[in-house]
């Protein structure tokens, strides 16, 4: 996936149909971002009727998209239960920060536990 446009990420990619807890988030990219500033990826829990960028951060900090290419990175999931718990109708979205210059081949895996 060409990641040079943040719009490639913000649409919800998962709609919860029951209660879940986010257990882990892993990311890998083929070509790292090259922007001078920080380039990060955050997993957002988004309630029905809320824009993805206004959701709740699931990670304690964004995953570094300028990290070494083709290397698995693991995000740190928040310890705050309400921030990592999904109910029926919640969605998950990826939200980026910074310029995505040169970034390509982004893959993300989110592990969920059914509650």
N, C-alpha and C positions, 0 to 999 in steps of 0.2 A: 504494500500500500504506500503510495506517495503521501508523505505526511506534511508536506510543505504548507498546508492550509489547515488551521485549527478547526475549521468546520468539518473536517474529516473525522473528528473525534467526538464532538459534542452531542450527537444524537444518542438517545438511550440504546443500549445494545442488549439489555436484559429487563424483562418485566416480571416481577415476582407474582406468583399465583398462590403463595403460602408464606409462612414465616421462615426466614433464613438468618443465619449469622455469617458474615464474611470472615473466613478463616485465614486466607492468604491471597496475595496478589503478586504475580510475577510478570516481568516484561523483558522482551528481547528485541533489539533492532539490528538491521543489517548495516546501516550507515548512520553514524552518530551525528547529532546536530552540531553545527559549527558556529552558531551565533556567538557574539562576544559575551552576551549576558547569560544568565541561568536559563535552562530549558528543561522544564519538568512536566510530568504527567501525574495527575491526581485522579483517584477514583472517587466519584461523588454518588452518594445515596440521594435519590431525588423523589420527593413525594409527588403524588398526582397533582397536576396543575401548577407545578413549580418548574422554572427554567433550569436546565442542567448546571449552569454556572452558579446558580443560587442554592444548589443542594448542599448537603452536609459532607464534609471531607471524611473519607473512611481511613485514609492513611495519615500518619503523624506528620509526614512531609512528602512532597512530590517525589516521584522516581526521576532520577537524573537521566535525561535523554541525550546527554553528551558523554555518557559512560562508554566504555570500551564496546565496540561493535561485536555482534554475535556472542555476547556474554549475558547470561541470565542474571537479572537483577530482581531482588525480592524487596517489596515495599514493606514498611512496618505498619501493621494494622493497629488502629487506635485501641486502647484498652477500655474506652468509654462504650459500654454496651449499647446504649441507644443510638450511637453514631455508626455502629457496624451491624445493626439488626434491621432486617427488612420485614415488612408486612405486606399482605396482599395489596397489589397496586403500586408499590414502590418500584422505581427503576434504578438501574445503574448506568452511569455515563462516565466517560473519560473526558477530563478537562485539562487542557495544556496551558502552560504559562511560558512566555518568552517566544522569540522568533524561531520557527522550526526549520531554518535554513539547512539544507542538505539531508535532513533526517528522512530515512526511508526504511521500509520493511519492518514496521512495528507490529509486534504480536503481544497480546496480553492474555493471561489466564487468571481467572478469579475463582478461587475455591470457596464453595458455600457448604454450610452444614444446615440440614433441615432441622427446624425446631418443633 
